[in-house]
Amino acid sequence: MERNEEDEILMDIEDGSEDSIQEIPQGSQSSCHKDKAKKVQPSTKKRRLSSRVWSHFSMLPRNSDGKLECKCNKCGAKYAADSKSGTEEWERVKKICGFLEVFHNATVDFSGSRYPTSNLYFPHVFVIQLKLHEESSSQDLYMKKIADQMFVKFNKYWCEFNVLFAIAVIFDPRYKFQFVEFSYGKLYGYGSRELMKVRETLFGIFGEYMKDSNTSPASSSHSQGSKEVNALTFQDDISKESSNVLKEFDESEDFEFAVSAQKSQLEMYLDEPRSKRTSSINVLEFWRSQQFRYPELAKLARDVLAVPVSTVASESAFSLGGRILDQYRSSMSPQVVEALICSRDWLFGENCKFFRVIIFLI
């Protein structure tokens, strides 16, 4: 009686694997252990157990051709469940699925329909680069070959990394500067030159925003006048009573409080504890709520996070249709985009006028 093919697949495992239970040859046992071995393993047949790799796959009903199929529980891909395929091959499929998952997640998040903010860019690219590093040094020659080929293409496009995207993730309260420090430490070592470049650029840009920040004269004069009125009233109250206690309070001011009062908005934001990484936060809404607490820093965060990182089809860069491409979504300069759009409108207008003349003459 033939054994069922499906049972053969589920029970198939290579000899010598940790999940298999093999027959104990009687000739290899000493005489003092023969009776004990017979009690433990009375059967003379080789028993088979299903490999743990099958926990990552689900068996499907037979297809129209009568062949068995299985589905990956992680990615949903279907495979022909041939009984001749050994456990090693299915382990490789499982490993490739986990390897490609990071690329799939980045592709989905960067799709044009979602319009993600720039703070999502750095974590995805870091995970991809770290995964390629790990698989490039893998003992599995098959995975190592794939990773090496993909690493060549990765370096072709991402060897010149834009520091602005590393700055963008700092404005995410779930990551801040600690994540950039952690990521660069994994890739380049802690205290690397690349990390110092990010920090210097961040503080340099913030310094420019602080220089350009000017309050309106009306609001400043109004606030100054209100401060003078409050100060006069406060001094009048003090003059009526003894001010020795308040003077003692001024002299006993904590040094740390004085130092914290001199910190910039950026330093205060970086010193605050991070939010939980798995929490759901709308970064744009977060900085909108912080605009009165960190006015200049919120402006910088708004400009950095406004840079779109979603993918756009290459043919859209040369499209003359109604869709307008801004300077962030096209390799063309704003002047060229404007010239193309205006030229298209002018040509369309001239054609309409020409057809109207022909129709009138007819």
C-alpha angles and dihedrals in degrees: 000000000000119000117241112263092224091054088050091055096047093046096041116115135150120261113261097026119136093247098055127093112209133194115265108230110235094218093059095059126090118241093248092059100041096092092046092049091051091054093049095042110022095160119087092203125093110252120215130203128193113260121247089241089076090067086076093055135058123212116236130203117271115280126235090280091055094248125135121247135188133199129219109241092214106046101014094233116152124228135185105255098217114180089221091065110101129217092259092062093051090048088056092051089051092050094048090050091055091045094053094043093082090054092048092051092050092048092051094048093046095048116127093241095064100047096205123200120249095255089076094059101073099052092051095048092045093052091048093050092046091049091051090050092052096047092044088064094041122129089226103093092199093056091040091056092050093047093048092053092047092046090059091057092043092055090046091065105022106035088099099057118195110234090209091074091054088051091050093061090052088066089059104094089212093062112018120161092320092072093051089049091049093047096047090045090057093048106032105012129262117299092022125166091245091059092050089050091056092049094047092048092049094052091042093055091045089052090056091052090051090053093051095046110105125167119222115265093234095054093043094050091046093050091045091052092049090050091053092051092049091046093053092049091047093049091048090054092049094048090059093057136039113282097195093103092051092048089053088051091053092051094047095054111142115252093221091055090053091051093048090051089059094052119113124242090256094052092048091051093048092048093055117096117265121251118246109285094225094050119113108244130167100217095199091051090047093057091042088060091047097051093102094046096044104019100167094035090051090054090052091048091049093053094045096045092047091070105105118226099182119124122254126195112259093234090060090070089066098037117124093190129114094283110101118214118208125211093268096056100045137055089222122093119251090251092056092047091050091048092051094048094046092045091052091052092047093049091047090050093049091050092051091051091048093052091047090056092049092049090049092051092049 
